[in-house]
């Protein structure tokens, strides 16, 4: 069976006859019908532009960027089944891991490193198969999947769902058909002749990457990261402030359903309507959260300033909490080069002002959390039920 998106071919793997999908070259033919998409495209483009304006209009953007990258990493990893919370990740980065599943938090930490590496490499290397392999190597450098050929395109058949290709929900192209599909995807990432808007190209490229599934593990996370990299490389985002995985996690069943619908029927338009809605909604939410966070910082600074002469060290700890909203006395003392008694006193004052809360209930190894800040950041990041 052949659709706009590709064809289903009967192939043999592991002694079984299976139906594998062979993606068609891009852009789709017939071309995308924009009659029902134009309003959604305008809404998504406008919302993304307003979000990108945060980088130049609002103060504190590096702090927001630091946290938004971690939020996207957490959400994308949760779609794949990790159970870590934002607090777990921040504690891990603060070298004080309170008994969370180490593989889960390592996967999220690897995603952060992969995104940061990819964005840095884009300064000298175009978005390409080479860069995708390099990013994958960092994404899978440790934790689950680290033995499944990080940085190497697969040379064996993989599948999604089921216990083997014969009972799988989806079988990607066999390795001997995969190379042509990857080369075509690389060309599409840079093509201009079709006149397709960038957001539409990003949505199409994501589906194509997921359909090719070129690695033994990590395809979902890397496919979502590809969206961010493409938007940044083409200048639609000056910084990776979009955490689209919040929308994809919230609508996970529909997300997977529409990926398969494209393959089965060639219905790119329904997928693109969903994708553009996600860009619009997530951009709007991220912009609102940014303003809410900065208003919170400003209100709390004013409250601390009322301490008078006692405010100096508390203000320094408050500034540190903006980039590390979960910290211990020891880590704060090291970061600020202040004594632990000074830090402890400052944190107690912040606790009295209801700016931080102690989260462990212990007398030793206490950890303080900038709760209202973390609550804003953590919206939607609760682990999915197993």
C-alpha positions in Angstrom: 0.0 0.0 0.0 1.3 3.4 -1.0 0.3 6.8 0.5 1.6 10.4 0.2 3.9 9.6 3.1 5.4 6.5 1.8 4.8 2.8 1.1 4.4 -0.3 3.1 6.7 -3.1 2.0 6.7 -6.8 2.9 10.1 -7.8 4.2 11.7 -10.6 6.1 13.5 -10.1 9.4 14.4 -12.6 12.1 12.7 -15.4 10.1 9.4 -13.5 10.1 7.5 -11.7 7.3 6.7 -8.2 8.4 5.2 -5.0 7.0 7.8 -2.2 7.2 7.3 1.4 6.2 9.4 3.1 3.6 9.1 6.9 3.8 8.6 8.8 0.6 10.9 11.7 -0.3 10.0 15.1 1.0 8.3 17.5 0.5 5.0 15.6 0.3 3.3 15.2 -3.1 0.6 16.4 -3.6 1.8 19.4 -1.7 0.4 20.5 1.7 -3.2 21.9 1.6 -3.1 25.1 3.6 -6.8 25.9 3.2 -7.5 24.6 6.8 -4.1 25.4 8.2 -3.5 29.1 7.5 -5.1 30.5 10.6 -3.4 28.0 12.8 0.0 28.7 11.1 -0.4 32.4 11.7 -1.3 31.9 15.3 1.7 29.6 15.9 4.1 31.9 14.1 2.9 34.9 16.0 3.1 33.1 19.4 6.6 31.8 18.7 7.7 35.3 17.7 6.4 36.7 20.9 8.2 34.0 22.9 11.4 34.7 21.1 11.0 38.4 22.0 11.6 37.4 25.6 15.3 37.1 24.8 15.5 40.8 24.0 12.7 42.4 26.0 12.7 40.7 29.4 15.6 40.7 31.9 16.8 37.5 33.3 16.6 35.5 30.1 19.8 33.4 30.8 18.1 32.1 33.9 14.9 31.3 32.1 16.8 29.6 29.3 18.7 27.5 31.9 15.5 26.3 33.4 13.5 26.0 30.2 16.1 23.7 28.7 15.8 21.5 31.7 12.0 21.5 31.6 12.0 20.4 27.9 14.6 17.7 28.7 12.5 16.4 31.6 9.2 16.4 29.6 10.7 14.7 26.5 12.2 12.0 28.7 9.0 11.5 30.5 7.2 10.8 27.2 9.6 7.8 27.0 8.7 6.7 30.5 11.2 8.2 32.9 9.9 9.0 36.4 12.2 11.8 37.4 10.8 15.1 38.6 12.3 18.6 38.0 13.3 18.6 41.7 15.2 15.3 41.1 17.1 16.7 38.2 18.1 19.9 40.1 19.2 17.9 43.1 21.2 15.7 40.8 23.0 18.7 39.3 23.6 20.0 42.8 25.5 16.7 43.6 22.9 15.7 46.2 20.7 13.0 44.8 18.0 12.0 47.3 17.5 8.4 46.2 15.8 8.9 42.9 16.1 6.3 40.1 19.6 7.0 38.8 19.0 5.8 35.2 16.0 8.1 35.0 17.7 11.3 36.1 20.8 10.4 34.1 18.7 10.2 30.9 17.3 13.7 31.6 20.7 15.1 32.4 22.1 13.6 29.2 19.3 15.3 27.2 20.3 18.7 28.7 23.9 18.0 27.7 22.9 16.9 24.2 20.8 20.0 23.6 23.5 22.3 24.8 26.1 20.5 22.7 23.9 20.6 19.6 23.1 24.3 19.9 26.8 25.1 20.3 27.8 22.9 17.3 25.2 24.8 15.1 27.6 27.8 15.3 30.1 25.9 13.1 28.2 22.9 11.6 24.9 22.9 9.7 22.1 20.7 10.9 23.1 17.5 9.3 23.3 13.7 9.7 26.7 14.1 11.1 25.5 16.5 13.8 22.5 14.3 14.5 24.9 11.4 15.2 27.1 13.5 17.4 24.1 14.7 19.5 22.9 11.1 19.8 26.2 10.0 21.1 25.9 12.5 24.0 22.2 11.7 24.5 23.0 8.0 25.0 26.4 8.4 26.7 25.3 6.8 30.0 22.3 5.2 31.6 19.8 3.0 29.8 20.7 2.5 26.1 24.3 3.4 26.5 25.3 0.0 25.1 23.1 0.4 22.1 25.6 2.0 19.7 25.4 5.7 20.7 26.2 7.9 17.7 25.7 5.2 15.2 22.9 4.6 12.8 21.4 1.2 13.2 22.5 -1.8 11.1 19.7 -4.1 12.3 15.9 -4.0 12.3 14.1 -2.2 15.1 10.4 -1.8 15.9 8.0 0.0 18.1 5.6 -1.9 20.4 5.3 -5.6 20.7 8.0 -8.1 21.5 9.4 -8.6 18.0 8.8 -7.2 14.5 6.1 -9.8 13.8 3.8 -8.4 16.5 5.0 -4.8 16.5 2.8 -1.7 16.3 5.2 -0.2 13.8 8.2 -1.4 11.9 10.5 1.3 10.4 12.4 0.8 7.2 15.0 -2.0 7.1 18.7 -0.8 7.4 19.3 -1.2 3.6 16.4 1.1 2.9 17.1 3.6 5.7 20.2 5.3 4.2 18.3 6.8 1.3 15.5 8.0 3.6 18.1 9.7 5.9 19.9 11.4 3.0 16.6 12.7 1.7 15.7 14.0 5.2 19.0 15.9 5.4 18.3 17.5 2.0 14.8 18.5 3.2 16.1 20.2 6.3 17.8 22.8 4.0 15.4 22.9 1.0 13.7 26.1 0.0 12.2 25.4 -3.4 8.9 24.2 -1.9 8.2 27.5 -0.2 7.0 25.6 2.9 7.0 27.8 6.1 9.6 26.9 8.7 7.1 25.6 11.3 5.6 23.3 8.7 9.0 22.0 7.7 9.8 21.3 11.3 6.6 19.4 11.8 7.1 17.3 8.7 10.8 16.7 9.5 9.8 15.4 13.0 7.4 12.8 11.6 9.9 11.7 9.0 12.7 11.2 11.6 10.3 9.3 13.8 9.3 7.1 10.9 12.9 6.4 9.9 13.8 5.6 13.5 17.5 5.5 12.6 18.9 4.5 16.0 18.4 1.5 18.2 17.3 3.8 21.1 16.7 7.4 21.8 14.8 8.2 18.6 11.8 9.9 20.3 13.9 12.3 22.4 16.2 13.1 19.5 13.3 13.6 17.1 11.8 16.2 19.5 15.2 17.8 19.9 15.4 18.1 16.1 12.4 20.5 16.2 14.2 22.9 18.6 17.5 22.6 16.6 15.8 23.4 13.3 13.9 26.4 14.7 17.1 27.8 16.3 19.3 27.1 13.2 16.8 28.9 11.0 16.5 31.9 13.4 12.9 31.5 14.4 14.2 31.1 18.0 17.3 32.9 19.2 17.3 30.7 22.3 15.6 27.3 23.0 12.8 28.7 25.1 10.1 26.4 23.6 9.2 23.3 25.6 6.9 21.7 23.0 7.2 18.3 24.8 4.7 19.7 27.4 2.0 19.6 24.7 3.1 16.3 23.3 3.2 14.7 26.8 -0.3 16.1 27.7 -1.7 14.7 24.4 0.6 11.7 24.2 -2.0 9.2 22.9 -3.1 11.6 20.1 0.6 12.4 19.3 1.4 8.8 18.6 -2.0 8.2 16.8 -1.3 11.1 14.4 2.3 9.9 13.6 0.8 6.6 12.6 -2.1 8.3 10.7 0.4 10.1 8.5 2.1 6.7 7.6 -1.2 4.9 7.0 -3.1 7.5 5.1 -0.7 10.3 4.2 -2.7 12.8 6.2 -0.1 15.4 6.8 -2.6 18.1 7.3 -4.2 16.7 10.5 -0.8 16.2 12.0 0.3 19.7 11.1 -2.9 21.2 12.7 -2.1 19.4 15.9 1.6 20.4 15.7 0.9 24.0 15.1 -1.6 24.1 17.9 1.1 22.7 20.2 3.5 25.4 19.1 0.9 28.1 19.6 -0.2 26.9 23.0 3.2 26.1 24.4 4.7 29.4 23.2 1.9 31.3 24.9 2.3 29.3 28.2 6.1 29.8 28.2 5.8 33.5 27.7 3.2 33.8 30.5 5.4 31.7 32.8 8.4 33.9 32.0 6.6 37.0 33.0 5.2 35.4 36.1 8.7 34.2 37.2 10.3 37.6 36.7 7.4 39.3 38.6 8.0 36.8 41.5 11.8 37.6 41.5 11.1 41.3 41.7 8.5 41.0 44.5 10.7 38.7 46.6 13.8 41.1 46.1 11.7 43.9 47.5 10.6 41.8 50.4 14.2 40.8 51.3 15.3 44.4 51.0 13.1 45.3 53.9 15.5 43.3 56.1 17.8 46.3 56.0 21.4 45.6 57.0 20.5 41.8 57.2 19.5 41.7 53.6 23.0 41.5 51.9 23.6 37.7 52.3 19.9 36.9 51.8 19.9 38.8 48.5 22.9 36.8 47.3 21.3 33.5 48.2 18.1 34.6 46.5 20.0 35.4 43.4 21.6 31.9 43.5 18.2 30.3 44.0 17.1 31.8 40.6 19.4 29.5 38.8 19.4 26.7 41.4 15.9 26.7 43.0 16.8 23.6 45.1 20.0 23.7 47.0 21.8 22.6 50.2 23.6 24.8 52.7 26.9 23.3 51.6 26.4 23.8 47.9 25.3 27.4 48.4 28.3 28.1 50.6 30.6 26.7 47.9 28.9 28.6 45.0 28.9 31.9 46.9 32.2 31.5 48.8 30.5 32.3 52.0 30.6 30.4 55.3 28.0 27.8 56.0 26.7 29.6 59.2 26.2 32.7 57.0 24.3 30.7 54.4 22.3 28.9 57.0 21.2 32.2 58.6 20.3 33.7 55.2 18.2 30.7 54.3 16.4 30.8 57.7 15.6 34.4 57.0 14.3 33.5 53.6 12.2 30.7 55.1 10.7 33.2 57.6 9.7 35.4 54.7 8.1 32.3 53.0 10.4 32.6 50.1 12.1 29.1 50.6 10.9 26.0 52.3 13.0 23.2 53.8 12.2 20.0 51.9 13.8 17.1 53.7 12.5 17.4 57.3 16.0 16.3 58.5 18.3 18.0 60.9 21.3 17.1 58.7 21.7 17.4 55.0 18.9 19.9 54.8 17.7 21.2 51.4 15.9 24.4 50.7 13.5 24.9 47.8 12.4 28.1 46.1 8.9 26.7 46.1 6.8 29.3 44.2 9.5 29.5 41.5 9.7 25.8 41.2 5.9 25.5 41.2 5.8 27.7 38.1 8.5 25.8 36.3 7.2 22.4 37.2 3.7 22.8 35.8 3.0 19.8 33.7 6.1 17.9 34.7 4.6 15.4 37.0 5.8 11.9 35.9 3.3 10.0 33.8 1.7 6.9 35.5 3.4 3.7 34.6 
